[in-house]
Amino acid sequence: MKRINIYWIGKNEKDEYSQIEDHLVKLSSKFSKLTQIDILNREILKRQNIGIASEIRDSYGDALKSYLNDGSYIIILDPTGIELDTDKFANELEQHSKVNFFIGGAYGFSSTFLKNGHKVLSLSKLTMSHKLAKILLLEQIYRALTIINNHPYHK
């Protein structure tokens, strides 16, 4: 079974997005083991309070770097990344048994952190909250898994 992890800068809180996230994770569980890992540590909070964007971006990378070297295919979400259509996205997932996605916080990732990805992917040229980006990613993961498994949802 395919293993997919989504690491994102944010706290685990029940809000208006939670029900949608839970639904998409449940649907995806038919085809993969999908886990969401929320990262929001003291160092990130401290740097966010200082308000220097470059330091905040660095804190995101520092918090996530320990999750980079587990042998997974690494996809980092960033507005500067390439855009894929759904079929190409499904092809990316199909080629790898374990995929780790990384979603930054409001300040994005540093260029240094982006170099750690096998692929840097943009979900859209539009600016959106990282919570909304996670929902969009979850839906596209489910859609890609249905394509890979010949399920009719993607039609």
C-alpha positions in Angstrom: 0.0 0.0 0.0 1.2 3.5 -0.9 2.4 5.6 2.0 1.7 9.4 1.9 2.7 11.9 4.6 1.8 15.6 4.6 4.0 17.7 6.8 2.7 21.2 7.3 3.4 24.2 9.4 0.3 24.7 11.5 -1.5 23.5 14.6 -3.9 20.7 14.8 -7.2 22.4 15.5 -10.8 21.6 14.9 -12.1 24.3 12.5 -14.2 24.6 9.4 -11.5 22.8 7.4 -11.2 19.8 9.6 -14.4 18.0 8.4 -13.3 18.3 4.8 -9.8 17.1 5.6 -11.1 14.1 7.6 -13.4 13.2 4.8 -10.7 13.3 2.1 -8.2 11.3 4.3 -10.9 8.6 4.9 -11.6 8.4 1.1 -7.9 8.1 0.4 -7.5 5.4 3.0 -9.0 2.9 0.6 -5.9 3.3 -1.6 -3.1 4.4 0.7 -1.9 5.1 4.2 -2.2 8.9 4.4 -1.0 10.8 7.5 -1.0 14.5 8.3 1.7 15.8 10.6 1.2 19.2 12.0 4.3 21.1 13.0 4.2 24.3 15.1 7.0 24.5 17.7 8.2 27.1 20.1 11.0 28.3 17.8 8.5 28.9 14.9 6.2 30.8 17.3 9.1 32.9 18.7 10.4 33.8 15.2 6.9 34.7 14.0 6.5 37.1 17.0 9.8 38.8 15.9 8.3 39.2 12.4 11.4 38.9 10.2 10.3 36.9 7.2 13.6 35.3 6.4 14.0 34.0 9.9 10.5 32.7 9.9 11.1 30.8 6.7 14.3 29.4 8.2 12.4 28.2 11.2 9.9 26.3 9.0 12.8 24.5 7.3 14.6 23.8 10.6 11.4 22.3 12.0 10.9 20.1 9.0 14.4 19.0 8.0 14.4 15.9 10.2 11.6 14.5 8.0 13.5 14.8 4.7 15.8 11.8 4.9 13.5 8.8 5.3 13.9 7.5 1.8 10.6 9.1 0.6 10.1 11.0 -2.6 9.9 14.7 -1.5 7.4 17.1 -2.9 7.5 20.7 -1.5 4.6 23.0 -2.2 5.6 26.5 -3.2 4.2 29.2 -5.5 7.5 29.1 -7.5 7.1 25.4 -8.3 5.9 23.8 -11.4 2.2 23.2 -12.1 1.0 19.8 -13.0 -2.3 18.7 -14.4 -4.1 15.9 -12.5 -2.9 13.1 -14.8 0.7 14.1 -14.4 0.2 14.5 -10.7 -1.2 11.0 -10.5 1.8 9.7 -12.5 4.1 11.3 -9.9 2.3 9.5 -7.1 2.2 6.2 -9.0 5.9 6.1 -9.5 6.7 6.2 -5.8 5.6 4.0 -2.9 6.3 6.6 -0.2 5.8 10.3 -0.8 6.3 13.2 1.7 4.6 16.5 0.9 5.7 19.7 2.7 3.4 22.8 3.1 5.0 25.9 4.6 3.4 28.5 6.7 2.3 32.0 5.8 5.9 33.0 4.8 6.7 30.0 2.6 10.0 28.2 2.5 13.5 29.5 2.1 15.3 28.8 -1.2 17.7 26.6 0.8 14.8 24.3 2.0 13.3 24.1 -1.5 16.6 22.5 -2.7 15.7 19.5 -0.6 12.8 18.5 -2.7 12.8 16.0 -5.6 10.0 18.2 -6.9 8.8 21.7 -6.1 5.1 21.9 -6.9 2.7 24.9 -7.2 -1.0 24.2 -6.7 -1.9 27.5 -8.3 -0.6 30.9 -9.2 -3.2 32.2 -6.9 -2.3 33.1 -3.3 -4.1 31.0 -0.7 -3.9 30.1 2.9 -1.8 27.1 3.8 -5.0 25.4 5.3 -6.8 25.8 2.0 -3.7 24.5 0.2 -3.8 21.4 2.3 -7.4 20.8 1.4 -6.6 21.2 -2.3 -3.7 18.9 -2.0 -5.8 16.3 -0.1 -8.4 16.4 -2.9 -5.8 16.0 -5.6 -4.2 13.1 -3.8 -7.5 11.4 -3.6 -8.3 12.1 -7.2 -4.8 10.8 -8.2 -5.3 7.7 -6.2 -8.6 7.0 -8.0 -6.9 7.4 -11.3 -4.1 5.0 -10.3 -6.7 2.5 -9.1 -9.1 2.9 -12.0 -11.9 4.2 -9.7 -14.5 6.4 -11.5 -14.3 9.4 -9.1 -11.8 11.3 -11.3 -14.2 11.4 -14.3 
